[in-house]
């Protein structure tokens, strides 16, 4: 990966982090914990984790717009939600 690609990826990541900062506090907390889970525990590659997190941001933004609580979206078992989300997102990208 060249320096230009790295800079581009960093800018994209910062854009998504700014999207998270716009969400209600409860969404930010669940997102950060999900990020930790996906990067440290979940059986997926980092690039797959990033894809899952971007899909999660989209879901969270929609939920916040609709006035939903974050656990209405994820359920009580946030790790299972992450696993299911990644299974769906990664599965779609492999097709």
GROMACS elastic network, one bead per residue, 0.5 to 0.9 nm:
[ bonds ]
;  ai    aj funct       b0    kb
    1     4     6  0.82364   500
    1     5     6  0.61965   500
    1     6     6  0.67599   500
    2     5     6  0.53328   500
    2     6     6  0.63381   500
    2     7     6  0.87791   500
    3     6     6  0.50138   500
    3     7     6  0.61636   500
    3     8     6  0.85619   500
    4     7     6  0.51113   500
    4     8     6  0.61038   500
    4     9     6  0.85867   500
    5     8     6  0.50220   500
    5     9     6  0.60982   500
    5    10     6  0.85163   500
    6     9     6  0.51447   500
    6    10     6  0.61201   500
    6    11     6  0.86511   500
    7    10     6  0.50670   500
    7    11     6  0.62204   500
    7    12     6  0.86603   500
    8    11     6  0.51787   500
    8    12     6  0.62794   500
    8    13     6  0.86625   500
    9    12     6  0.50530   500
    9    13     6  0.61080   500
    9    14     6  0.85882   500
   10    13     6  0.50110   500
   10    14     6  0.61154   500
   10    15     6  0.85778   500
   11    14     6  0.50650   500
   11    15     6  0.61869   500
   11    16     6  0.87458   500
   12    15     6  0.50919   500
   12    16     6  0.64488   500
   12    17     6  0.87500   500
   13    16     6  0.51640   500
   13    17     6  0.62028   500
   13    18     6  0.86740   500
   14    18     6  0.61646   500
   14    19     6  0.86446   500
   15    18     6  0.51814   500
   15    19     6  0.64752   500
   15    20     6  0.89792   500
   16    20     6  0.64917   500
   16    21     6  0.88555   500
   16    54     6  0.74082   500
   16    57     6  0.78194   500
   17    20     6  0.50712   500
   17    21     6  0.64408   500
   17    22     6  0.89606   500
   18    21     6  0.50323   500
   18    22     6  0.66127   500
   19    22     6  0.53233   500
   19    23     6  0.70248   500
   19    57     6  0.75697   500
   19    61     6  0.83232   500
   20    23     6  0.53934   500
   20    24     6  0.85691   500
   20    27     6  0.79714   500
   20    28     6  0.61462   500
   20    31     6  0.78684   500
   20    57     6  0.69168   500
   20    60     6  0.87244   500
   20    61     6  0.84090   500
   21    24     6  0.79427   500
   21    25     6  0.83229   500
   21    28     6  0.69241   500
   22    25     6  0.88166   500
   22    28     6  0.86554   500
   22    61     6  0.87918   500
   23    26     6  0.81513   500
   23    27     6  0.61143   500
   23    28     6  0.63372   500
   23    60     6  0.77538   500
   23    61     6  0.68323   500
   23    64     6  0.69557   500
   24    27     6  0.54960   500
   24    28     6  0.65170   500
   24    64     6  0.71927   500
   25    28     6  0.50411   500
   25    29     6  0.62904   500
   25    30     6  0.87763   500
   26    29     6  0.52278   500
   26    30     6  0.63734   500
   26    31     6  0.85925   500
   26    69     6  0.78845   500
   26    70     6  0.66023   500
   26    71     6  0.89498   500
   27    30     6  0.52466   500
   27    31     6  0.60055   500
   27    32     6  0.85882   500
   27    60     6  0.68361   500
   27    61     6  0.88919   500
   27    64     6  0.80930   500
   27    69     6  0.80697   500
   27    70     6  0.56337   500
   27    71     6  0.87694   500
   28    31     6  0.50490   500
   28    32     6  0.61247   500
   28    33     6  0.86209   500
   29    32     6  0.52646   500
   29    33     6  0.62711   500
   29    34     6  0.85369   500
   30    33     6  0.51738   500
   30    34     6  0.59784   500
   30    35     6  0.84821   500
   30    70     6  0.75550   500
   30    71     6  0.86458   500
   30    74     6  0.89405   500
   30    78     6  0.78628   500
   31    34     6  0.50014   500
   31    35     6  0.60472   500
   31    36     6  0.86655   500
   31    53     6  0.79875   500
   31    56     6  0.78427   500
   31    57     6  0.79359   500
   31    60     6  0.86360   500
   32    35     6  0.50084   500
   32    36     6  0.63228   500
   32    37     6  0.86690   500
   33    36     6  0.51047   500
   33    37     6  0.62251   500
   33    38     6  0.86769   500
   33    78     6  0.87921   500
   34    38     6  0.60868   500
   34    39     6  0.85266   500
   34    53     6  0.80734   500
   34    78     6  0.72242   500
   34    79     6  0.70698   500
   34    82     6  0.68095   500
   35    38     6  0.51822   500
   35    39     6  0.60807   500
   35    40     6  0.84418   500
   35    49     6  0.78884   500
   35    50     6  0.85703   500
   35    53     6  0.69698   500
   36    39     6  0.52981   500
   36    40     6  0.59361   500
   36    41     6  0.77846   500
   37    40     6  0.53755   500
   37    41     6  0.51529   500
   37    42     6  0.61220   500
   37    79     6  0.71739   500
   37    82     6  0.82865   500
   38    41     6  0.58028   500
   38    43     6  0.78467   500
   38    44     6  0.73451   500
   38    45     6  0.87752   500
   38    46     6  0.79776   500
   38    49     6  0.57214   500
   38    50     6  0.85657   500
   38    52     6  0.85702   500
   38    53     6  0.84573   500
   38    79     6  0.85674   500
   38    82     6  0.74430   500
   38    83     6  0.84650   500
   39    42     6  0.67695   500
   39    43     6  0.89805   500
   39    44     6  0.81802   500
   39    45     6  0.81054   500
   39    46     6  0.63689   500
   39    49     6  0.66128   500
   39    50     6  0.87262   500
   40    43     6  0.86905   500
   41    44     6  0.85647   500
   42    45     6  0.85111   500
   42    49     6  0.83802   500
   42    79     6  0.84679   500
   42    82     6  0.84133   500
   42    83     6  0.72760   500
   43    83     6  0.86968   500
   44    47     6  0.82177   500
   44    48     6  0.60326   500
   44    49     6  0.63369   500
   44    86     6  0.81906   500
   45    48     6  0.51301   500
   45    49     6  0.61828   500
   45    50     6  0.87131   500
   46    50     6  0.62115   500
   46    51     6  0.86797   500
   47    50     6  0.51179   500
   47    51     6  0.63907   500
   47    52     6  0.87566   500
   48    51     6  0.50433   500
   48    52     6  0.62406   500
   48    53     6  0.86315   500
   48    86     6  0.75066   500
   48    89     6  0.86005   500
   48    90     6  0.68024   500
   49    52     6  0.50288   500
   49    53     6  0.61205   500
   49    54     6  0.86415   500
   49    86     6  0.73544   500
   50    53     6  0.50296   500
   50    54     6  0.62139   500
   50    55     6  0.86671   500
   51    54     6  0.52352   500
   51    55     6  0.63923   500
   51    56     6  0.86712   500
   51    86     6  0.79811   500
   51    89     6  0.73947   500
   51    90     6  0.78107   500
   52    55     6  0.51337   500
   52    56     6  0.61516   500
   52    57     6  0.87663   500
   52    82     6  0.77482   500
   52    85     6  0.65854   500
   52    86     6  0.52358   500
   52    87     6  0.88171   500
   52    88     6  0.89078   500
   52    89     6  0.63371   500
   52    90     6  0.76749   500
   53    57     6  0.62360   500
   53    58     6  0.87610   500
   53    82     6  0.86993   500
   53    86     6  0.85661   500
   54    57     6  0.51376   500
   54    58     6  0.65673   500
   54    59     6  0.88805   500
   55    58     6  0.52057   500
   55    59     6  0.64309   500
   55    60     6  0.87061   500
   55    85     6  0.80146   500
   55    86     6  0.87741   500
   55    89     6  0.75074   500
   56    59     6  0.50468   500
   56    60     6  0.60204   500
   56    61     6  0.85109   500
   56    82     6  0.84750   500
   56    85     6  0.77735   500
   57    60     6  0.50241   500
   57    61     6  0.60216   500
   57    62     6  0.85460   500
   58    61     6  0.52550   500
   58    62     6  0.63153   500
   58    63     6  0.86528   500
   59    62     6  0.52225   500
   59    63     6  0.61233   500
   59    64     6  0.86177   500
   59    73     6  0.79508   500
   60    64     6  0.60203   500
   60    65     6  0.84918   500
   60    70     6  0.72017   500
   60    73     6  0.77479   500
   61    64     6  0.51676   500
   61    65     6  0.61634   500
   61    66     6  0.86419   500
   62    65     6  0.51231   500
   62    66     6  0.62686   500
   62    67     6  0.87465   500
   62    68     6  0.87586   500
   63    66     6  0.50810   500
   63    67     6  0.62542   500
   63    68     6  0.51695   500
   63    69     6  0.73678   500
   63    70     6  0.72123   500
   63    72     6  0.85414   500
   63    73     6  0.70835   500
   64    67     6  0.50366   500
   64    68     6  0.57178   500
   64    69     6  0.73459   500
   64    70     6  0.77593   500
   65    68     6  0.76968   500
   68    71     6  0.82645   500
   68    72     6  0.63334   500
   68    73     6  0.75010   500
   69    72     6  0.52669   500
   69    73     6  0.71186   500
   70    73     6  0.53425   500
   70    74     6  0.63779   500
   70    75     6  0.80809   500
   71    76     6  0.60997   500
   71    77     6  0.87280   500
   71    78     6  0.80440   500
   72    75     6  0.56447   500
   72    76     6  0.83255   500
   73    81     6  0.87051   500
   74    77     6  0.71047   500
   74    78     6  0.56479   500
   74    79     6  0.88231   500
   74    80     6  0.84656   500
   74    81     6  0.55073   500
   74    82     6  0.81344   500
   75    78     6  0.63337   500
   75    80     6  0.86568   500
   75    81     6  0.70847   500
   76    79     6  0.89187   500
   76    80     6  0.88836   500
   76    81     6  0.86931   500
   77    80     6  0.54388   500
   77    81     6  0.64392   500
   77    82     6  0.88951   500
   78    82     6  0.62122   500
   78    83     6  0.86468   500
   79    82     6  0.50349   500
   79    83     6  0.62327   500
   79    84     6  0.86192   500
   80    83     6  0.50007   500
   80    84     6  0.60650   500
   80    85     6  0.84141   500
   81    84     6  0.51397   500
   81    85     6  0.59526   500
   81    86     6  0.84983   500
   82    85     6  0.50767   500
   82    86     6  0.60700   500
   82    87     6  0.84615   500
   83    86     6  0.52416   500
   83    87     6  0.60840   500
   83    88     6  0.86434   500
   84    87     6  0.50270   500
   84    88     6  0.62078   500
   84    89     6  0.85772   500
   85    88     6  0.51815   500
   85    89     6  0.60313   500
   85    90     6  0.83626   500
   86    89     6  0.50049   500
   86    90     6  0.56245   500
   86    91     6  0.78617   500
   87    90     6  0.54535   500
   87    91     6  0.57181   500
   87    92     6  0.84133   500
   88    91     6  0.51144   500
   88    92     6  0.60881   500
   88    93     6  0.86972   500
   89    92     6  0.52322   500
   89    93     6  0.63940   500
   89    94     6  0.88314   500
   90    93     6  0.51223   500
   90    94     6  0.62786   500
   90    95     6  0.89272   500
   91    94     6  0.52214   500
   91    95     6  0.65955   500
   92    95     6  0.55033   500
